[in-house]
Amino acid sequence: MKNVLVLGAGKIGRMVASLLQGCGDYQVLVMDSHDGSLRETLALAPGAKGTGGRFDDQAAVDRALDGQWAVVSCAPFFCNPMVAERAKAKGVHYLDLTEDVAVTKKVMELAKGARTAFIPQCGLAPGFITIAANHVIRGMGDMHEVKMRVGALPEFPSNALKYNLTWSTDGLINEYIQPCEAVIDGKLVVVPALEGLEHMMIDGIEFEAFNTSGGLGTFALTLEGKVKHLSYKTMRYPGHNAILKLLLWDLGFREHREELKAAFERALPTTKQDIVAIFVSAAGQVDGRYMERTYAKIVRHKEIGGHHWTAIQITTACGVTAVLDLLREGKLAQSGFVRNEDVDFGAFLANRFGRHYA
């Protein structure tokens, strides 16, 4: 039985806690400052324990980390550097879901000399999208282009944005604003968010895709010099990109993030009927021939363990819990920085949590 601290009793944290506590191999402690969220999470994870505390309170984090084997941070991305620092000091394995590039770089630095594993960005994107992309390019030489696309969307869009809030509003706005990494002509570069608009179809559904921050994780560094072009883009229903540019640039909300967050949370409803679209395409040489390989998948909301979960909960929570499970089984490095591309695609999908992607 491994003791695991889950920071955050929000949408993702409650499913992480439910999966881990319900499998019988983990004793979960959930920390959150909101009593209502904590109660709801513990009701979905019978046997789990709860404790109050703010994610930016070092003393509270230290108390919660005592006696833990691992911590899974489902806290806002800006809280993670301190959490990772305290996990290193306490000798606790560290996993998070952040898409923020700067935060991940701090975690990478902290991982140097650590006696436990540090695995940031192990949710959906970055996370599973990198595992899938690494599988698609296996055995491929002279790679021309690798495309990675992910979209978390309402199943039944009903407003002009064709969007409902399905995950962290802070994280959503952050990926629309921050610079994006890409590989162009073999060199790692930074490209602006919201640009590179393209259109595509998956299972008869039309999407648009455009640059957003953080989805590549460490994959850009891994493939720099090995691929001519590498890009990550977020998928939305057509028309979303134009409205975002109006809001962020023409109306100036790029400089007033808290106002935009308040407007989104006031006007955009949440939904439990959602989909997650995943698309990876790679073109390169295989056995002397120029070949393209593609992986495409749409994950829908469904019932797991007697509870209904949204698609974004399933893909994010199952991403991090599968990686944690593989760490427990000794299938990942037990110390230092661990990249998503170190996770084997087959082992991930065979895992009891990862199989919900299959």
C-alpha positions, 0 to 999 in steps of 0.5 A: 500500500502506497501513501499518495497525496493528491493536491486539489479536490477539483474536477481532476483531483476528485477523479484521481483520488477516486481511481487511486483509492478504489484500486486498493493499492494506494491510501490517498490523502486529499488536500484542499482549502475548500471544504465543500470540494473536499467533502465531494471528493471524499464521497467519491473515494471511500476510504480516502482521507482529507485535510484542509490547506492552501496550496501556497502555504508551505507549512500546510504542504509540508505537513501533508507530504509527511509520510507520503510515497508520492504527490500528484499535484492537481493544483493551479500551475503557478503553485507547482514550483513550491510543491516540487521543491518541498517534495524534493526536500521530503523525498517524495515522488512528484507528478503534476498536470501543468502545461506551463513551460516555465513551471516545467523548466523549474521542475526539471532543475529541481529534479537534478540530484533528486532521489525520487522521480519528478514527472511533470506534464503527465495528463492529456496534453502534455502527457498522453499526446506525447506518449502517442506521438512517440509511438507513431514515430517509432522506427521512422527515420528522416522525419519530415513533420510531426503534428500533435493536436488535442481538443477538449470540447462540449459534445453539444456546442450551443454558444458563439464560442462553441465552448464550455468550461471543462477544466481549469480556467487559469490553464485555459487562458494561459495556453491562449496567451503564452508563447508556443514551442515548435520545431521549424526547419530542424530548429527549436523556435517560439511561435505566437499563440492563436496563429497557424490556423488549420482545419481538419476532420475526425470521425466526421466532426470538423475542427479548427486547430491553432497554436497554443502553449505547453502541449509539446512538453519536453518533446520539442527538445527531444526531437530537435535536430531529428525532425524538420517540423514539429507542432502542437495545436489545440482543436476547437470547433470552427469560429472559436479562434476568431472570437478569441483574437477579438477578446484577447487582442482587439478588446485587450483582455490579454492584459486583463486576465482576471477580468477575462477569467471572471467573464468566462466563469460568469458566462460560459456554462460547464458541461458533463457531456463532452468529448476529447479529440486526439490526433497525431500524424507523422511523415518520414522514411520507413523501410526506404519509403516516404510514409505517413502514420496517424493516430486519431481518437475521440474519447467521450464522457462515460461511467467508470466505477459507478460514477459519471466522469467527463471526457476531460476528467477521464483523459487527464486523471487516467493519464497521471494515474497510469503513469503513477501506476507504472512508476509503482511497478518499477517500469519508469526511472525511480529518480530524477527527471522523467519525460512523457516520452519515456513512457511506453505506449503499449504499457500505458494502454495495458495499464488498468487506468490507461486502458480507458484511452483504448 
